[in-house]
C-alpha cells in the first residue's frame, strides 16, 4: 500500500502535464502570430496581457504547453478587439506574456462586410463604351 501512495502523486502530475486548459475560439484561429516581428503596414490597436498557471502546487508545467496556452489566449483576446495579428513583446515569465495587437488587413474587410447598408448611399455602375 505504501508503494501506491508514492505512485499516485506521480500519476496526478503526469495527468496535469497532459492537460490543456485553453481552447481556441473561431475568431482566435483566424489571428496571425507575427513571430518574425513583421507588422509593416499594420495599425497598432492595443496591448494584450495574458496569464496561465505555470505550476500546479509544486509541479511545474511543461514550458511548451504554457507558451502554447499563452499564445492561444492572446489570439482569442485579439479577435475580440478586433485585431487580426499579434506580436509578442517579450518571452513568457512566470506564466504571463505580453503581446501587441495589430490590424493588418483582414479585419477591415470583415468590418465592411458587416457594415449596415445606407439607403441613400450612392451606387456606381460600370460604363459601357460604344
N, C-alpha and C positions, 0 to 999 in steps of 0.2 A: 504494500500500500504506500510505503514511503517513496518508492520509485515513481509511482503515478503522480504524486504531488509535484515532483520536480519536472515531470513531462508536461503537465497542464499549463504552467506559465509559458513554456516554450511554444506549445501549440497555439495558445492565445496570441502570443507575439507574432507568430507566423501568419495567423489568420488576419490580424490587423494590418500586417505589411501588405497583404494582397488586396485590401480594401481600397476602393476609390470612392470618395465621398462627394465628389463634384462632377456633375453631369453637364455636358454642353447643351445649350439651347439651340433652337433652329437659327436664330439670329447670330448667336455666338459662333456657330460653324462657318458663317459667311465672313467673319472678321479675319483679315490677314495679319500675321505677325511679321514685322519688318526686323528680322534678326540681324540683317546686314546694315540696319540703320538708314536705309534708303527711303526717305519720305519727301524727296524733292517734288515740288509741285502740289504738295498736300497742305491742307489747312489744319492747324493745331486746334483741337476743340476741348482740351482739358486733360487733367491728370486722373489716373486711376490708381488707387492703393488697394491691394488685396492681401488677405492673410488666411492661412490654413494651419492646422495643427501639425507641427513638425515632429512632435513626440507625444506619445501616449503613456503617461506615467513615467517610468524610467526608460521605456523603449523609444529609440529614435527611428522615425520612419525613413524609408528609402528616399534619398535626395532626389532621385529621378521622378518618383511619384509626387513628391512635394512640388517640384518645378512644374510638372505636368498640370497639377491641380491649380497652381497659381496662374498659369497661362490660361487655362480654361475659364477660371473666374474672371480674369481680366477681359477675355474675349466676350463673355456673357455681359459684363458691365458695359463694354464699349458699344455693343449692339443697342443698348437701351439709351445711349446718349443722343442721337445715334452717331456712330463712327464706323468706318469700315477697315481701319488699320490701327494697330497698336505697336509701340516700340518700347522695349524695356529700357528703363533709365539706369538700371544697375542690377547687380546679382541678387538673388534671394538671400535673406538673412533672417534667421530665427522664424521661418515660416511666413515672412512678409516680402513683398516686392512691389515696386512702383513701375508704372507704365505711363507713357504719353499716348493720348488718343488722337487720331487724325481722320479727316475726310479726304480721301484721295480720288473720289470719282463715283463709285457705285452707289453711295448713299444719296448723292444729289439726284441720281436717276430715279431711285425708289421714292424720294420725296416728291418729285414731279409727277410720277405715276399716280400718287395718292392725293394730289392737289385737287381741290374742288373745282368743278367746271364753272366758268363765269359765263352767264347767258349773254352779256353784252360785249364779250371779247371779240376782237377782230379775227377773221379767218383768212388764210391765204390759200390760193389755188394756183396750180401751175399754168403758165401762159403758153398757149399753142402758137407756134409760128406758122404763118400761111405761106 
